[in-house]
Amino acid sequence: QVQLVESGGGLVQAGGSLRLSCAASGFTLYSYAMGWFRQAPGKEREFVAAISWSGGSTDYADSVKGRFTISRDNAKNTVYLQMNSLKPEDSAIYYCAARRQTIGVLITTSNRYDYWGPGTQVTVSS
């Protein structure tokens, strides 16, 4: 059974940090580009970050550049999102997603991804 499960969310004060993890089971992430998306109440799901299958390429939304870092450990079948200098506007449910892709530019549109996790809540207090 193909499954992605996020963890590491929680409540943090503005300026703080969190590290999200996304563990895959039922398949190997080796041939998959991975993305993080988020959705705040009343808003559409938006792209946060993506990483190529090898980890050699990354892409970030302008709103998180310089603050968030996406990484992966294919041996552990896990992807991470390090979030620093968090702001209240970063509060959302964060989802990881997998897209079978080994070439080409990273995809930032959610409907192009194949598998999704259930999400983890991140709340940043002011």
Disulfide bonds with the S-S distance in Angstrom:
Cys22-Cys96 1.94
